[in-house]
Amino acid sequence: MIILAASILKPNKVKIFSIALLLTALSLYSHGQDTIRHPRVGLVLSGGGAKGFAHVGALKVIEESGIPVDYITGTSIGSIVGGLYAMGYNAETLEKVIGTQNWEALLSNESRRAFIPAIEKEEESRYLLSLPIHAKKIAIPEGVLNGQKAMDLFTYLSYGYHDVTDFSQLPVPFKCIAADIATGEEVVLDNGFLPLAMRASMSVPAVFAACNIGGRMLVDGGIINNFPVDRCREMGADIIIGIDIGDDLMTKDKIQSIPDMITQLTTLLGFARSKKNSENVDILIRPDISGYSATSFNMEAAKVLMVRGEEAARKVLPKLIRLRDSLGLKQVTKIPHILPDINSGIYVHKIEVEGTDKANIIAILGKIGIGKDKKTTLHEIREGVERIYATGNYQNVDYRISGGDEKVVTIMVKESSTNRLNVGLNYNTDLNAAALLNMTFFSDRVSGSSLSVDAKLSTSPVFAARYSLDRGTRPGFISAVSYIADELWGYENGHKVSEIKVQQTSVQIGTQAVVSDILRLSLGTSVEYFHFGNVIGFVDSSSIKNDAFINYFLRGTLDQFDNSNFPHNGWTMNGILKIVTDNGWSYKGHSPFAMLGINMKFAKELSNRVVLLPSFNSHISLTSAAPVYYRSYIGGFQKTNYFGNYMPFAGLRRMEISADNIGFASLDLRIRMWEKIYTTFISNIGVYNNSLKPDPNFMIGGGISVAYDSVVGPVELILSTSNINHNLTPYFSLGFSF
């Protein structure tokens, strides 16, 4: 048997293998031949980011060979695949896990909008960049991603092993490699909370935030030991099967970008050790990873790389089978570990919270939505954790479920800064370039008290400060001070004939209530002062004068869209009833002027590429003709509505129509042409009139939009026309709207 095995193994392993086998046989001879220890087989999986999909394809062939795996070590993506394999998942199940992931969502910090508080929904789609403020200084995050989504996935997949703190007690003993970013030391993780160990090993510096384990800041072990063959030998492996997806060093002509430079630097740090470890492998599998990088996390790449991993392993399958037979290794068919049933009942005896103080613990227990000494499900626990994370109060929210029939759920949080600097950028053909600077301050994580200050820098500047106290369904408090500068336009026969420069200063106070994170109701009063600058071409300029008003409002906002910019399902509704007076109880000696506005939008996914988007919009003067300040201004595609009386309409230029009353419906059809590229067919039809001329005017318009969902916000080009101006009107925008 030794001679046959020696013919398969590399020459430099023959002597070591022969001596080890002989000593083992002699030491166990007294116990009988059946107890002779067969050589132990170790599996080593290298790091390599998304290229690690190839590991799964190779594992399928190793399983087919029937060689039992006694030890596993891995780094980065190798630690994830290796850790799951050590728990008993087989290649088929891992392939299923990969095929059911939304990789874009998994590799992001965003929560599902369903769990974002109603007030935050209004803010979250405005900013390109958000930075925490620590000790009065703006801080740069440790990594682009905090790893919340990945950690949730690892914790779910490892359910049933949360109590296993010694990784040698897993179905297959396991170790993974991380690096201490402060000291540069290699850290071998073989105990603790398994999902956290896997998460630490994959924390690519500057991409994922480092993990704190035992007081050490741990990052991706690939910078030190990307192919930990030596650590597998230390565990007792006599034979090593290694799957290496690591990069070779690029030649100087291949280094042409910053990402190339970062990849080369990372590879350089551990290259010598990886090369040495590769020489210590008995059977090496090197999948073809050309054309793919560590960031190729998408379904198409996953399928190709898994196939390539399988193809590479099939080339050594005869060698694997000969090794198995020559060493007398018995082909073992194991019952694979199955995916946890997300809807199975779990009896929770106790809930613990770590990482914050007692006052915050009460708020966390209220948000999680489960109670002790009650039955729940894994799905409800995961949703509760996501609901806590969506508050924005915590950088990470993890969980652990331990115990037997009566479970203990432990929530582990890492607090985030309560103060943030937010930056938004936008360009559109109506208002040109604009920048938004926002400072948001939260008093604490419990009361829901916050102060937000805006400075919009553009040709139409806006300065605003808002204070709010969110008490959920109980009445809270809102107050705001704002200054807005804009222009009101007038058109005749498709030509702009008037332009009024107007500045509005307002003070607002009121109360609010938030229902189920989707509905926000507010009731209050405001003082609004209008100051007019140049008035060009306006026929009745005598009606344009500086004036102040005391108003009362009732406002409701409901938002169930699953995405703020490109929704697939859900609906939104905004409604306002506004009573306008010039002295607190009347308007020009008569009854107060009243207006009602209702806007509703719907999204219905017809297929994974096609979404139907109907909407209805109206703005009505309930009592008399509207003063110029409060008329409806219709046309264009501007999404912000600072004065509260602007309404977009395809086929019209911005503010091409002004009227007391307006009502129209839209029906858009959006088609995803390629990844993140959309074409939308737009149609809208409606009527408008002035209170003094009750006969309605008819308007119809439509157009086509091409949009790209970029990292800096939507990029959109729209061409539209209508029965009003009969011209083809272009509109272009770049960035998030604010």
N, C-alpha and C positions, 0 to 999 in steps of 0.2 A: 504493500500500500504506500509506503514511503517513497519507493522508486517512482510509482505512477504519479503521485502528487508532485514530486520533484520535477517531473517533466513538464508540468503545467505552470508551476511557480517560477518567478524570476530567479536566476542563478544565485544572486546574493541573498536570497531568502532560504535556499535549500538547507544550508547548514543550521541556521537558527530553527527552522521548522523541524528538522530531523531530531535535533537534540531535545527540543521541547517535547516532541511526541514521545521520544524514548524515555525521558525522565518521568513523564506523566504515566507511561505504561508501567514503569518499575515501581513507582510510588503507590499505584493502585492495584498492583498484581495480587496482593494478599486478599483483596476483596472480590476477586474473580474477574474474568474477562469482560463480563457484561457491564462492569462499572468503570471501565477505562474511559477517561474523559476524551471525547472527540475534540479536535481543534476547534477553537471558537472563531466565529466569523464576525468581522466588524464591517459596518457600512458607514462610509464617510461621504457627506454631501457638502459641496463647496458653496460659497456665496456667489452672487452674481445678479441679484435683483430679479427682474422679470424673466431672465433667462433660466431661472430655477424651475419654470414650467417643465423644462426638459427632464428634471429629476423624476417627475411622475411617470412619464413615458418609459424611462429606464427601469423604474421600480416594477412596472408591469412585467417586464421580461425577467427580472430577477425572481419575481414570484413564480413565474412559469418554470424557471429552472429547478425550483424546489429546494434551493439552498436556504437553510434556516439562518436568520440573522440574530446574533447574540448581543451585539452592542451597536449603538448608533452615536455618531458625533456629527455636528453640523455647525455651520456659521451662516449668519444672515438668513437668506432665503432657505439655505440648507438646514438651518435650525428650525424653521417653521415646518417644512416638509418632514424633516427628521423627527421633530417633536410629535407631530400628528401620527407619523408612522410608528413611533415608539408606543403610542397609546393604543395601537391596534388597528388604525384605519388602513385599509388596503389601497392599492393604486386606483382601483375602479371608483371607490368612494371619494378619494382625493380629486380625481378627474371630475366627478359630479360637483364637488364643492367649487372648484375653479370655474366650471361652466355656469354656475348660478349666481356669480358675483357681479354686481354693478361696480366695475373697477374704478370708474370715474368718481362715484360717490364714496367708495371705500378709501380712496386716496385723497380725501379732502377733510376739512375741519367743519364742514357745514352740517347742521342738523336738518332733519326733515322739517319743512315749514309747518307741518301740523302741530309740532311741539314747541315752536317758537312763540313766546308770549305775544299777544295782539299788538302791544305798543312797539315791541321790537320789530315786528313784521314791517312796520312803516319805515323803519330805519335801515334794515339789513341790506336792502338792494340799492343803497345810495353810494356806497363807498368802494373805492378801488383798493384802499390800503387802510388797515387798522392796527395801531401800535399801542401797546400797554404803556402806562406811565407809572414808574416806580420811584418813590422818594423824590418826587418833583422832577424826575428825569425821564425822558422818552427812552424806552428800552427796545432793543431789537430782539425778537423771539429767538430761542435756541435753535429752532428749525422751522421750515415752512409748514410742516405738518406736526400736529401734536400726537398723532397716532391713536386718537380716540376710537375711530371706526375699526381699525385693525385690531386693537386690543379687545373690543367687544366681540369680534369674530373669533379670536383665539379663545376667549373665555367661554363662549358658547360651545365651541367645538371640543373643549376640554372638560365640559360638564361631566361629572362622575369621577374626575381625577383632581378636583380642587383640594381634596384632603391629602393628596400625595405630595409631601414636601421633600422626600428623598427620591430623586429621579432614578435611582437604581432599583426602586420598587415598582417602576412602570412595567408593563408587559415585556418591553425590551429596554434594558438599562440605557440611559441617554445622558449626554452632556452637550452643552452648546457653548460657543465662544463669544465673549464680548471684550471690549477694551475700555479701560479707565481713561477717559479723555484728559483727566487732570494729571495723571502720572505716566501715561503711555504704556501701562502694564497690561498684559493679557489677563483676563479674568475667565476662569472656567466655571460655568454655572451648572451645578449638579444637584442643587437643592433650592427650596423656596417655593414660590408660586409659579407654576410652569408657564402660564400665559405671559407673565411679566418677564420671565427669562427669555422666552422666544421674542418678545417685543424688544427687549434690550439688545439682543444679538443682531436685530435688523435695523437698528437706529443709525442710518447713514448720516454722518455729521452734516449739519446745515440743512438736511432734508427733513429728518425726523428729530424731534426734541429728544434729548438724552433721558435715560431712565435712572432714577435714584434707587439703588438697591444696596442696602447695608451702608448707607452714607457715601456711596461712590457714584459718580456720574458715569454711566456706562453707555457706550455707543457701539456701532457695528464692529464686530470682531474681525471683519475682513481686512482692516487696516493693519492687523498684526498677524493673524493666523487664519487665512481664508480657506484653507483646505486641511482641517485638523486631523491628519492621519496619525501624528505622534500622540495625540490625546486618546485616540482610539486604541493604539497599542498599549498605552498605560492602563486602560481599562481591562486588558487581558486578551485582546484580539490576537490570534495567531495568524489569521488570514484577513486581508483587507480588500474589500471591493469598494472602489472609489468612483464617484461620479463628479467630474470636474467641469464646471462651466465658467471658470475664471477666465479673464481676459489675458491675452499675451500683451507684451509691451508693444506700443505702436511705434512705427518708424517716424522720423521727424516730419516727413512729408504728409503723414496722416493726421498730425496734430494741427487742426485748422480752426479751432473754436475754443471758447471757455469750457463748455462741457467736455470736449476732448482733453483739455488740460487737466480738468478735475479727475476724469477717469484715469488718465495716465498717472497722476500723482497718487491716487488711491491704490492703483495696481502696484506702483513702485514700492510703496511702504511694506507690503507683505510678499513681494514677488520672490525674493530669494528663499524664504521659508516655504512658500507654496511649491516652488520647484523642487526643493529638497524633499518635501512630503510626497510629491508625485512619484519620486524615485523609490519611495518606500511602500508603494501599493502593489499588491499581487495581481489584481485584475482591474485595469483602469478603463473607464468608459468616458469618452470625450465627445459629447454631442456636437454637431455642427450648429453653431450659434450665429453664423455670419448673417448680417442683415438685421440683426436685432440687438437691442441694448438693454441695460439694466432698467430703463424706464418704459419698456414696451409692455405696459400693463393694459392689454386689451384682449378681447376674445379671439380675434383673428390671430394675433401673435401667439396666444396660449395654445391654440389648436395646432399650429405649425410646430411650435417648440416641443410639445408633447410627442408629436409624431417623430420629430428628429431625435428626441431622447430614446424613443423605442427603437428606431433604426440603428442608432449607435450601439445600444445594448444587444441587439440581435446579432451584430457582428461578432460578439464574444460569447453568445449563447452556447455554442459547442464547447468552448473552454469551461464555462460554468458547469455544464452538465458533466464533463469529464472530471472536473474537480470534485463535484458532489459524489460521483460514483467511486472515484479512487480513494476518497477518505471515508467512505462508508456512511456518509451523512444521510440520514433518513429524510425523505421528502415529507414534510409536515404540512397538512392542510389545516390552517387555523380558521376559526370562525371570526370574520372581521368585526371590528368595533363598528357599530351603526351610529348614524347621526342622531343626536339627542332629539327626542320628540318635543318640539317647542310648545305643544299644547297639553303635555302630560301634567297631571296634578302634582303640586309640591306643597307639603304642609310646612308652613313657616312658623317656627316656635319663637324665633328671636330675630330682631333686626339691629345691627350695630353700624355705627358710622365712625370712620377714622379720617383724620386730616383736617378737622375744623372744630370750632368751639360749640358749646351747648346751644346757643341761640340759633346758630345756623343748622344744627342737627334737627331742631324742631321744624324748620322750613323744609329741609330735605325729606323728612319723614312725611310731611304733608304733600310734597310733590310726587313721591315715588308711587303713591296710589295703592300700596299693599299694606296689610296690617299683620301684627304678630298673632299667633295662635289661630291662623286662618289658612285656608287653602288658596293657592294661586297657581300660576303657570310660569314656565320659563319665559314665554312670550311677554307676559305682563311685567315680569321683573326687568327684562331688557328694555321695554318701552318706558318703564318708570325711570330707569337709569338715563335713557335718552332725554326724557323730560327734564331731569335735573340739569343735564349738560346744556340743554337748549336755553336755559336761563342766562347763560353767558357768565355766570358767577364762578365757574370752575374751569380750569384748563383741561383737566381730565376727571372723569368719573368712572371708576371701575367697580367691579363687584366680584364677590366670591361666595359660593354656595357650599356649605360644609355640613357634616353631620349625617346621621342615618335616616330613619323615617321622619324624624323631626329636624328640619333644616334650620341652620343659622345663616342668614343673609347678611354679609358684611359689605357695606358701601364704602369705598375708599376714594376720597376726593383730594385733588390738588388745587388749591385756591388760585384764581387768576387775579390780576389787578382790577380794582373797582373803578379805575380811571383810564380813559383811552383818548388817543388822538386819532381822528379819522380823516381821510383825505379822499375827495372825489374829483374826477376830471370828466369833462364832457365838451363835445363840439357838435353843433347842429347848424344847418343852413338858415334857420330862423333867427337864432340868438347868438350865433358865433361861439367862440370859446368861453369856457367858464371853469372855475376851480372852486371847490368847496372845502373849507377847513372846519372841522367840528371837534369840539372838546366835550366829552361826556364824563360826568362825575357821579358816582353812586355813593350815597352816604354809608351803606352797609349792604349785606346780602339778604337781609330779612325784611326790612320795611318797604322795599320797592321805591324808595325815594331817590330821585335823580335830577340832575341839572345838566342841560344840554345847550351849548352855545354854537351857533352857526355863523359863518362868514362866507357868503357866496361872492366871489370876485369875478365880475363880468361887466358888460355894458349895461346890464340890468341888475345891479347889485342887491343883495339881500343880507340883512343882519338880524339875527333873532336869538332870543334866549328863552328856554322853556324849563319850567320846573313841574315835576309831576310826582304824585304819591299814589302808587298802585297798591290797592288793598284787595285786589281780586274782585269778587262780586259785591263786596261792601263798598259804600261810597268812598272814593278817594278824592284827590285834589289836583287841579291843573291850573297853571298860570303861565302867561307868555307875554313877551314884549317883542315887537318886530318892526323893522323898517324895510320897505320894499320900494324899489324904483323900477318903473316899467313904462311901456308905451301902449296907448290904445289907438288902433288904426281904423280907418274907414275906407271903403271901396265903392266905386261906381263903375259899372260896365267893365269890370275886371281890372280897373286901375285904382291904385291907392290915391285918394284925394284928400285925406285928412290924417293928421298925426297929433296925438296929445301926449305930452310927457307928464306923468303923474307919479307922485310919491305918496305912499300910504304908511302912516305910523299908527300902530295899534297896541292896545293893552287888553289882555283877556284874562278872566278868572272864571273858574267853574268847578264842577265836580264830575267824576267819571266812575264807571264801573266796567270791569272786564269779565266776560263770561266765557269759560271753557277755552281760553287762549285764542278764540277766533272772532269774538264779537266785542266791540268796544262802544260804549254809550257815554256821551258827555252832554252836559247841560250847563249853560253859563251865560255870561254877559261880556260885552266888549265895547271899548271906546275906540272909534276909528276916525283918524283925521287925514283928509286928502288935501294935498298941496299940488297945484298944477304949475308946470313950467310953460314951455312953448306950446301954443295951440295953433296948428297950421291947417288951414283949409276947412275948419269946422264951421258949418253953416250957422248954427245957433250958439255962437261963442259966449253969449250972455248967460247961458245956463251952466257954463263951466266956471266954477269959482271954488276957492278954498272953502272947505266945510268940514264939520265934525258931526259924528253920529254916535248915539248910544243904542246898541243893538243887543238882542237876546237870541240865543241859538239852542237848538237841539240837534245833535249830530250822532249818527250811527255808522260804524264801520265794521263790516264783516269780511273776512278774508280766509277762504279755504283753498286757494290755489296751491298746487304742489310745487310751483316754481314761479318766481315773481316776473321773470322776463319771457320765458317760453313754457307756459303751463301746458300740461297734458290733461289734467282733470281738476275739477273743483269749480268754485264760483266766488265772486266778490260782489259786494254791494256797498255803496256809499250814499247816504242820504242826509240832507240838511234842511231844516226848517229855520228860516231866519226872519226875525222881526226887526225892522229898521225904524228908528225914531230920531228926531233931531233935538229932543229934550228929555227923553226917558219914557214918554207915554204917548206922543203923537208925532206926526210928520207933516210939517207945513200947516199946522192947525187942524189937520184932519186925522183920520184913523192912521195908525202905523202902516207903513209899507211892508208887505210880507211876500216872501218868495220861497219856493220849494224846489229842491233839486234832488233827483234820484238817478244813480248810475249803476247799472248791473252788467256784469260780464260773466260769461260761462266758458268752460273748456271741456270738451268731450273727446276723448281719444277713440278714434274709429279703428285704428290699427297702430302698430308700433312706429309708423311713419306719418300717419295722417291724423290731424286734430281739427275738429270743428270748433269755431270760436264765435258764437252769437253774442250780441250785446244790445242793451237798450239804454238810452240817455235822454234826460229831460231836464228842463230848467224853466219854471213857470212863475210869472208875477201874479200873485193871488188877489191883489186889491186894486192896483192902478198901474199907470205907466211907470216903468222903472227909471230912476235917475241914472245918468250916464255911468256913475260909479258902479252900479249893480246890474247893468244890462248883461245879457249873455253875448259872448264873443266867440264866433264859431269859425273853424277852419285850421288847417295845418295838422301837424302831428306832435306838437309839443306835449310832453307827458306831465309836466309839472303844472300846478294850478294855484299859484300863490294868492291871487285875488279871489279865488273860489268861484269864478264865473266864466272860465275859459273852457271850451269843449272842442276837441279835435274832430275833423271831418275830412275824409279822403276826397280829393278833387278840388278842395278850396285852399287858398293860401292862408297863412296865419291871420285870424281875425277878419277874414274877408266879409263876413256877415255879422252884424250886430242886431239883436232883437230882444224884445221883452220875453217872448215865449219861444221855446224850441223843444222839439221832440223828434228823435230819429232812432232807427234800429240799424244794426250792422250784422253782416254775416260774412265771416272770413274763413278761409280754408287754408290751413298751414300744412305743408308737406316737407318732411325732412329728406333732402336730396342726398346729402352725404353727412358724415359725422360732423355735427354742429353747424351745418349749413342748411338754411331753410328758405323755401319759397312760399309766399303767402299771397293768395288771391283775395282782394279786399273789395267789399261792396257795402254801401250804406245808402239809406233812403229816409227822408224825413220832411217835416214841415216847420215853418216858423212864421211869426207875425208879431206886430206891435199891438199893444192893448188898445190904442186909438184907431187901429185899422184891423178889425177882427178877421178879415178875409185871409186865409192861410196862403203862404207861398210854398211851392213844392221844390225840393232839391233832391238830386240823386247824383251819386259819385262812385267811383271805383278806381282800382289800380292794382299794381303788383309790387311786391316787396321781396327783396333778396337780403337775407340777414345771416350774420355769422356770430355765433356765441363765443366770443374771444375772452381771454383772461382779463382784458382791460374793460370788459363790458360789451354789450351788443354793438355790432357794426351793421348798419342798415342803410340800404338805398331803396327809396320808394318813388315810383312814377305813378301819377294819378291824374284824373280829369273829372269834370262834372258838367252838369247842364247850366251852371252859373257862368263859368268863364270859358268853357270849351277849349281850354289850353291844357297841354301836358305839363303838369307841375312836378318838378323834381324836389326831393327832400333827402338829405343825408344826415346821419347822426353817428357819433362814435362815443362810447362810454356809457356809464350808468347815469340815469336821469335823477336830477335833484332840484 
